[in-house]
Each structure stands twice: as structure tokens, then as C-alpha cells.
Amino acid sequence: MASAKTDLFDTKLNSAAVLFKALAHPARLAILQYLAETKVCITGDISDELPLSRTTVNQHLTELKNVGLIQGHVDGAKVNYCLDPKKVKELETIANSFFKKIDLGSDYECK
């Protein structure tokens, strides 16, 4: 069986790619910003805050949950959504490290 092309890269780059892929949609960024701004777990319908259908928002919430950036806890008929502080901090560390490695400085020129 052939290996996936991602197997050709180290674990750190693969981990970064998974997290960055989860950020690759404006709705997911909006969800993360909304949860960060509220500073509490949200019970109810986050789709009220976005210009998307409930089904579409739920798909984006699932993507964010799958990578661990948010947590969803069932509370009766509702789900409480929160940011996962440890995973968000991990994302921050990974992003900062990645961008430091590709920082070109102010004197970089493409010729």
C-alpha cells in the first residue's frame, strides 16, 4: 500500500497543516472569534451569529471540534460550545514558530 504524501513530511509540519486547514474558512474563523469574544461557553445556536444555515454552521463546528480547537458538551437538548484553551495555545505556538521560520525580514527582495 502506498503511503500518503503527508507521510513525506515531519510530524510538526503535519500537525500545523491540520490546524491551519481547520482555519481555512472564514466561517470557522468567525466561530473562533465569537467564542473568544464571549469568553464563556455558548449554549444554543451559534448560527444566529453567522450569515449561514444551522446545518452549515454545524459542519464548521464539527471541523473545529475534530481538531480540538473547540469543545462541545451536551447539556440536555442543547450543546455548550467553548474554546479549548490548551489547543488554542498550541495553535498559537505552532503558528508563531512557523512564521518565525519563514520571516524574511525587511530587507528581503524577490528578484
MINULUM-503031 format. One record per residue: y, z, x of N, C-alpha, C in turn; residue in three letters. Coordinates in pm, whole numbers, padded with zeros to 5 digits, always signed. Each point is the difference from the previous one (the first is absolute). Example, Ala and Ser with C-alpha at 12.3 -4.5 7.8 and 13.67 -1.06 7.14 Angstrom:
-00569+00780+01319+00119+00000-00089+00120+00000+00090ALA;+00105-00072-00035+00119+00006+00082+00109+00073-00077SER;
! end
This chain:
-00119+00000+00084+00119+00000-00084+00125+00000+00089MET;+00093-00087-00029+00122-00010+00079+00092+00118-00029ALA;+00069+00044+00103+00092+00112-00020+00133-00050-00056SER;+00069+00089-00063+00131-00034-00055+00099-00018+00114ALA;+00096-00086-00022+00102-00023+00104+00075+00128+00036LYS;+00013+00092-00097+00070+00125+00028-00075+00083+00104THR;-00131-00022+00013-00079+00073+00099+00042-00034+00143ASP;+00074-00108+00015+00044-00043+00133+00117+00084+00051LEU;+00056+00084-00089+00117+00079+00036-00033+00148-00002PHE;+00080+00079+00074-00031+00143+00011+00026+00074-00131ASP;-00052+00121-00005+00008+00083-00120+00144+00028-00042THR;+00087+00023+00097+00140+00030-00033+00068-00117-00071LYS;-00023-00121+00051+00061-00116-00065-00059-00023-00138LEU;-00129+00021-00015-00063-00016-00131+00053+00103-00098ASN;+00016+00125+00043+00054+00104-00087+00144-00033-00042SER;+00078-00046+00097+00138-00038-00031+00003-00115-00100ALA;-00086-00099+00020-00002-00116-00088-00035+00038-00143ALA;-00094+00091-00018-00039+00045-00134+00119+00066-00070VAL;+00069+00088+00072+00116+00067-00059+00114-00098-00027LEU;+00027-00088+00096+00109-00096-00018-00030-00095-00115PHE;-00127-00037-00017-00037-00088-00112+00030+00069-00134LYS;-00025+00130-00005+00028+00075-00123+00150+00002-00030ALA;+00083-00017+00101+00146+00000-00018+00054-00140-00029LEU;-00087-00099-00002+00043-00140-00004+00032-00050-00141ALA;+00045+00088-00085+00045-00044-00133+00116+00090-00042HIS;+00107-00059-00050+00117+00082-00037-00030+00105-00106PRO;-00095-00026-00089-00033+00101-00101-00059+00125+00065ALA;-00082-00019+00102-00060+00116+00068+00106+00077+00077ARG;+00093-00072+00059+00111+00069+00068+00084+00077-00101LEU;+00023-00059-00116+00078+00067-00104-00072+00126-00049ALA;-00131-00008-00015-00077+00117-00043+00012+00111+00104ILE;-00015-00034+00127+00012+00101+00106+00139+00062+00001LEU;+00103-00084-00013+00137+00052-00002+00022+00091-00120GLN;-00049-00041-00114+00017+00080-00121-00067+00136+00014TYR;-00122+00002+00051-00070+00127+00017+00070+00087+00104LEU;+00054-00062+00104+00072+00076+00103+00130+00058-00056ALA;+00070-00079-00081+00128+00045-00056-00017+00114-00100GLU;-00109-00003-00077-00020+00104-00100-00044+00132+00062THR;-00062-00008+00118-00043+00118+00076-00099+00089-00076LYS;-00060-00053-00105-00101+00073-00075-00109-00099-00042VAL;-00112+00054-00043-00103-00084-00057+00047-00049-00136CYS;-00026-00125-00028+00043-00061-00125-00118-00005-00096ILE;+00019+00060-00115-00100-00009-00106+00052-00101-00100THR;-00081-00097-00032+00043-00096-00101+00002-00139+00055GLY;+00085-00080-00056-00004-00143+00022+00107-00044+00099ASP;-00040-00030+00121+00092-00048+00102+00051-00139-00037ILE;-00073-00071-00083+00044-00135-00039+00132+00003-00077SER;+00039+00116-00054+00131+00012-00064+00113-00018+00102ASP;-00032+00021+00128+00101-00008+00106+00004-00136+00068GLU;-00094-00088-00032-00009-00130+00067+00003-00113-00102LEU;+00049-00117+00041+00007-00114-00093-00133-00076-00007PRO;-00110+00074-00010-00134-00059-00002-00081+00063-00111LEU;-00105-00068-00040-00088+00055-00103-00077+00120+00054SER;-00048+00082-00092-00079+00118+00037-00123-00041+00081ARG;-00066-00108-00041-00120-00046+00070+00032-00039+00144THR;+00110-00072+00019+00040-00041+00135+00036+00120+00085THR;+00074+00094-00055+00036+00122+00074-00127+00077+00038VAL;-00095+00008-00091-00124+00070+00031-00076-00067+00114ASN;+00005-00132+00007-00064-00070+00111+00067+00037+00132GLN;+00132+00008+00000+00072+00038+00121-00026+00146+00036HIS;-00007+00087-00099-00034+00140+00027-00139+00011+00062LEU;-00093-00080-00047-00135+00000+00055+00001-00042+00147THR;+00077-00102+00032+00010-00044+00141+00055+00114+00088GLU;+00102+00067-00048+00060+00109+00077-00097+00119+00011LEU;-00074+00025-00107-00100+00107+00004-00113-00034+00097LYS;-00041-00126+00002-00111-00042+00086+00029+00022+00148ASN;+00126-00012+00040+00034+00024+00141+00044+00144+00024VAL;+00007+00080-00108+00029+00141+00013+00146+00039+00000GLY;+00091-00096-00024+00142+00034+00001+00042+00082-00121LEU;-00072-00018-00110+00026+00083-00117-00132+00062-00047ILE;+00017+00106-00074-00114+00068-00062+00020-00006-00150GLN;-00107-00015-00073+00006+00005-00145-00101+00101-00049GLY;+00048+00100-00072-00086+00107-00051+00004-00002-00153HIS;-00117-00006-00060-00008-00002-00146+00034+00138-00055VAL;+00089+00001-00099+00040+00123-00067-00007-00028-00150ASP;-00114+00025-00058-00020-00033-00141-00004-00151-00018GLY;+00088-00050-00084+00006-00144-00026+00094-00072+00095ALA;+00068+00075+00085+00099-00059+00090-00046+00013+00146LYS;+00067-00075+00085-00027+00006+00144+00128+00044+00069VAL;-00013+00095+00090+00113+00043+00083-00003-00081+00129ASN;+00109-00066+00033+00009-00078+00123+00094+00068+00098TYR;-00043+00011+00124+00079+00061+00107-00018-00081+00128CYS;+00098+00009+00085-00019-00050+00136-00093+00094+00073LEU;-00080-00054+00091-00080+00084+00088+00080+00019+00128ASP;+00059+00118+00019+00091+00021+00114-00065-00029+00135PRO;-00126+00035+00017-00066-00024+00129-00015-00149+00026LYS;-00036-00075-00102-00019-00145+00018+00134-00070+00019LYS;+00104+00046-00071+00132-00058+00018+00050+00026+00142VAL;-00023+00119+00051+00038+00033+00139-00079-00088+00098LYS;-00128-00020-00030-00083-00087+00086+00057-00142+00000GLU;+00038-00050-00118+00061-00132-00009+00127-00007+00084LEU;+00083+00102-00010+00124+00005+00077-00029-00006+00150GLU;-00098+00076+00045-00037+00004+00141-00051-00137+00046THR;-00087-00060-00080-00058-00131+00033+00110-00105+00006ILE;+00089-00001-00100+00107-00100-00004+00095+00017+00118ALA;+00040+00124+00027+00090+00025+00113-00063-00043+00131ASN;-00125+00032+00019-00072-00038+00123-00008-00151+00012SER;-00034-00067-00109-00011-00146+00002+00133-00064+00034PHE;+00107+00043-00066+00129-00063+00023+00058+00033+00137PHE;-00036+00113+00057+00042+00029+00138-00066-00098+00096LYS;-00125-00035-00028-00074-00092+00088+00055-00142-00006LYS;+00061-00038-00112+00053-00135-00009+00153-00004+00009ILE;+00061+00112+00036+00146+00005+00016+00040-00090+00116ASP;+00087-00092-00027+00042-00096+00101+00127+00041+00073LEU;+00066+00099-00050+00125+00042+00061+00113-00095-00036GLY;+00120+00037+00034+00117-00078-00038+00021-00123+00085SER;-00068-00008+00115+00022-00114+00091-00105-00110-00017ASP;-00087+00009-00100-00104-00100-00021+00060-00129-00054TYR;-00044-00110+00057+00041-00132-00048-00122-00089-00011GLU;-00007-00074-00105-00105-00099-00017+00056-00133+00048CYS;-00062-00055+00103+00054-00124+00058-00088-00117-00029LYS;
! end
